[in-house]
Amino acid sequence: MRGMMVRHDAASHAGKLTPTQLIALDVLFAVVLMASNVVWWTLGTHRTGWPTWQTVLTCSLGAAVAVRRLLPLPALAVASVVMATDGALSLTGVLATALLVYGVAVARPTRVAAYAGAVAGAAQLALMIPMQGITGHDYWGWPGMSQSLIVEAAAWAIGWSTRRGRAYTRGLVEQAEERAQLLLVEERMRIARELHDVVAHSLSIVAVQAGVGHHVIGSRPDEAAKSLSAIETTSRDALGELRSLLGVLRDDDGAEWLPGGLDDLNTLLEQIRRAGVQVELTISGHPHAVPRGLDRAAYRIVQEALTNVVKHARTSHARATVVYAPGEVAFTVVDAGAGRTSTPITEGHGLTGMKERAALYGGEVHAGPLSPHGFRVAARLPYAADERTAQFPVGADLEGA
């Protein structure tokens, strides 16, 4: 997935010009502009000679176009003075000034661009008569100036619209990046929860069985052999789950499948029994398919609750209850172990992980000691009820049905 993103970014940058290249294009356009102005002066007006003031005006307009990206406001000011004279009377002069107005509307905030456009238009009107007196020519006139201002106003509107469109696009890109970052954080949390559940559950059972085997290896070798067999089975199961989890991480398609679901509870209970805790499972209601993610979350919560029984309860009996209801799955794990203590119970990664898993689906988890002894974990996971859920067995791929 990262490789795809890198290739996409490289391709997007390859299709864009660098600032230096854009400025070079502006300089090239300025040269073409000045050359066309010379052609217009000599051929379009049938004049002879090239007055000094015309050289100044043409070079000034070309320079303004060349630096329009670096100095948009000064460039527009120069072009306004040039346009106020009949020396710029040509289509190239009108287009050049319109381009500068467009650049200001794109590069500057709306208020600044509006003030700059208004001042430029007013300056052109105010300087038109004095500049015509200096040059001694009156080919521009009010009709031509009015048409030029209309073109400039249209260019400003296009530039303002372009700026708004780019801002909107940037906003969409930023939102997409924020969503991607949020998804990345959520994915990391999901992986951390999966790793914690797999490792903590398996190592807890391995530690218990290793302790039992070490205790009885001299007096009851057959019991020690059973403990070693349980350690082997639990370790293999844990390795299988870790391989599945790593396979998901390597999958560029972001597969959602991970082992564990309500239909795997019997396998889980067998692991717990091998660790020395007999679990009585009761299922009520009408078992039916639930969304895959919620199914896995329910399994992990029950797994974590039973793992805590093995680690902390110091008991050999526990009860697990699963209740199916329309649009909801509820389950409890109760043991008759150590019970209340004078030390307040603190939430470790296990209890926190259970609550986080339930919260992802709008559910809740309540955990606490019982009186006079024991501990209880109760969870409820709601989901959008679907009439077709009754058609599928527990653990079915509801999303793909």
N, C-alpha and C positions, 0 to 999 in steps of 0.2 A: 504493500500500500504506500509505504514511504517512497519507493522507487517511482511509482506512478505520479505522486505529487511532485517529485523533483523534475521528472520529464515534462510535466504540464507547466511548471514554472519556467523551465528553460525555454519551452516553445513559446510561451506568452511573451517573455522578454525578447526573444529573437524577432518577433513581429513588430517591435516598437523601435522607433528611432531614438538615439541618445540626444541629450540637450545640445551637444556640439554639432551633431548632424542637422538638427533643426535650425540652429543658427546659420549653419553653412547654406541651407536651403534659402533662408531669408536673404542672405547676402547675394546669392545667385538671382533671386527674384528682384532684388534692388538693382542689380546690374542690368537685367532685362528691362526693368522699368525705365531706367535712365536712357537706355538705347532706344526704346520705343518713343520716349519723349522727344529725343533728337529727331527721329524719323518723322514724327508728327509735325514738329516745328518746321522742318525743311520741306516736306512734301505736302502735308495737310494744309498748311497755311500759305504755301508758295512764297515764303519770305526768303530774303537773302541776308546773309550775315547771322551771327550768333551773339546777341548782346550779353554783356557781363552779368546782368541781373538774372538772366535766364539760366546761366551756368550755376549761379549760386542757388537758385530755387530748385533746379533739377537735382543738384548734388545733395541739397538739404533734404529733399523728399526721399532720395535713395538712402541716405544715411539713416533717416528715421525708420524706414522699413527694415534696414539691416539690423538695427538694435531694438526692435519692437519687443522682443522677449526679455531683454535685459532691462530696458528702461521704457516701459509702456507709456507712462504718463508724460515724460519729457518728449518722447517720440510723437505722441498725439499733439502736443503743444506746437512742435515745429511744423507738423503737417497742417495744422489749422492756419498758421500764418501763411504757409505756402498756398493753401487753397483759397485764401482771401484775395489772391492776386490772379489776374488773368494769365499769368505765366504758367499756371498749372492747368489751364483750360485744355483738358484732354480726358479721354476715358481712363487712361492709366492713372492720372492724378486722382480721379474720383474713386477708382478701385483701391488705390493705395491708402487713401484716407479711410475708406470704409474698412479696410483690413486692420488698420490701427485702432479704430473704434471697437471693432470686434475683439481685438486682443485685449483691450482694457476691460471690456465687459466680462471676458473669460477669466482674466488674471486677478482682478480686484473685486472686493466685496460689492454687493449690489449698490449700496448707498454711495460708496466712493466712485464706482463706475458711472452711476447716474449723474452725480455732480460733475464728473470729468466730461461726460458727453454733452451736458447742458452748457458748460463753460466753453467747450470747444466750438459748439454751434454758435453761441453768442459772440465769441471772438471772431469767428469767420464773418459774421454779418457786420460787426462793428469795424473790422479792419478792411472790409472790401473796398469802400470808397477811398480811404487814404492810400492804400496800397496801389490802387489803380492810378491814383494821381502820381505816385512815384514812378511807376513803370510807363505811364503815358499811353496805356492801352485799355480799351473797354470792351473786351470780347466776352466777358463773363456775364455780367448783368444779374439782375434779380431772378429772372426765370432759371438761369443755369445754377445759381447758388441755391435756390429753393429745391431744385431737383437733387442737387448734391446732398443737401441736408436730409432729404427723404431717404436717400440711399444709406446715409450714415445711421439714421434712426433704425432702419431695417437691420443693418449690420449689428447695431447694439442689441436689438431684440434677439437676434440669432445667437450672439455671444452670451447673453444672459441665460437663454434657454440651454445652451451648451453647458454653462457652468452649473446650472441646476441639475441637469442630467448627470454630469460627472459626480456631483456631490451625492446624488441618490445612489449611483453605482458604488461609490466608495462606502456609503452606508451599508449597502447590501453585502459588500465584501467584508466589512468589519463585523457585521452580524454573523456572517457565515464563519469567520475565523473564531469569534467568540463561541458559537455553537460547537465548532470542531474542538476547541480547547475544553469546553465543558464535557463533551462526549469522551475526550481523552481521559479527563480526570475520572469520570464515572467508570470508564473501562478499567482504569488502574485500580479503582476501589473494588470493582467486581472481581478482578483477578486476585487482588489481595485477600478478599473474602474466601474465594475458592481455595487458594493455597492454604490459608489458615485452617479451613474446615478439613481439607484432605490431610494435611500434615498433623494437625493437633489431634484429630480423631485417631489416626493410625498410630502415631507415636504413643498416645495414651494407652491404647490397647497393648502395644508392644511392650511398654514399660511395665504394665501390670502383669502380663504373662511372663516377662523375664524375671520379675520379682518372685512370682509363684514358682517358676522353675528353679531358681536359685535356692529357694527355701526347701523344696522337697526333693532335690536331685539326689541327695544321699539316702533318704529313707523311702521315697516312693518314686523310683525311676520312671514308672509308667505315666505318672502325673506330669513329671518333667517333660517327657516326650510329647504329651498332649499340648503342653505350653509351647514347646518349640514348634510344633505343627501349627498352632494358632498364630505364632509370630510369623512363620513362613507365609501362611495364607493371607494374613493382614498386610504384610509387606508387599506381596504380589498385587493385591488389590489396590494398594496405595500407588504403586508404580504404574499400574494401568490407568488410574485416574489422572496421575500427573502427565503421562504420555498424551492422554486425550486433551488435557488442558493446554499442553505445549503445542499440540496439533492445531488447536483453535488459534493460538497466537501466531502460528506460521501461516495460517490460511488468509490470503489476501482478500477473500470474499467476506471475511468477518463472520464465519459460521457461528450460529447461536447454540449448537449442540454441545452439551457437556453431560457427563454421566450423572445419574442420580435423579430419582423421581419417586412419587408415592408408590409406584408399583415395585420399587426396590426395597421397601421397608423390611420385608422378610429377610433379605440378605443382610441388611443392616442389623436387624435384631439377632441374627445368627452370630455376627461378629461380636456383638455386645455379650451374648451368652458365653462365647468362648473366653471373654474377658472376666467371667465370673458373675455376671449380673443377669438374672432371669427376668425377662421383660414380658409382661402380659399385654398383648395388643388387642384393642377393641375398635372395630370399625362400624359406625352407625350411619344411617341415611342411605342414600342410593349412590354408590360409587360411580362417578362419571368422569369424563375427560375434562381437564382444566388446562388453561394456557401453559405452554411449555415452560416459560420462565417462572411462573408462579409455582408450577409443579416442582421444579428444581429447588426453588426457595423454601417450599414447605419441607422437602426432604432434608435440606441442609439445616434447617432450624431444629427438626427432630433429632438429626444426627448430633448437633452441637449439644442439645439438652441431654441426650443419653451419654455423650462423652463426658460431660460434667458429672453425671452420676457415677461413672466409672472412676473418675479422678478424685472426686471430693466427697461423695455421699457416704462411703464406708458402709455399704449395704449390698445385699445380694438379690434384692427384689425391686422392681419398678413397674409402673403401669404407663402405657401409652394409649391414648384415645384419639381417633380421627373421626370427625363428624362432617359429613357432606350435606350441604344445604344448597338450595338454588342461589347461585351467585356468591357462594362463600364456602371456604374450607376452614374448619377450626380444629385445633388439636391441642392436647395437653400431655405433659410428661410429669409424672408424680413419683417420688421415691419416699421411702420411710427411713432415710439415713440420719446423718448427724444432727439435723434440725437447727434450732436457733442457737446462736452464740452471742456472747456479750459484745463481740466486735462487729461493727456495722459492715454489711455486705457491700463491697465495691464492685463496680462493673468492669470486668476485664474485656479483652478483645472478643471473647466468645459472646457474652451477653450483648455487647455493643453491636457486634456483627449481626446477631439475630434481629435486633431492633431495626438496624439499617435495611436488612433484607425485607422485613415486613413493611417498612415505610415506603420502599420502592413501589409497592402495589397497593398503597393506601391502607395497609393493615397495621396491626399493633401486637406487641409482645409484652406480657406481664410476667415477671419472675420474682419469687420471694419465698422465704421460709414458711413452713407450716407449724402450727402448734399442736402438740408439744414438740414434735420433731418431724423432719422431712423437708422436702423442697418441691416447689411446683413451678412449672413453666407452662404458660397458656398463651396461645397465639391464634390470631384470626386474620385470614387473608381473603379479602373480597375481590371479585372480578365481575366483568360484564357478563351476565347470564345469557346463554344462547340456547334456543330451543333444540338445536341439533346436538348438544353435548350429551344428551342421554343415549345417542346412537353409538357412542364410542366407548371402549373400555378405558379404565384408568391407565394413564401413561401414553395414550394415543397421540399421534402428531396432529393436534387440533389445528395448528396454523396452516398445515399443508393440505387439510381435508377439503 
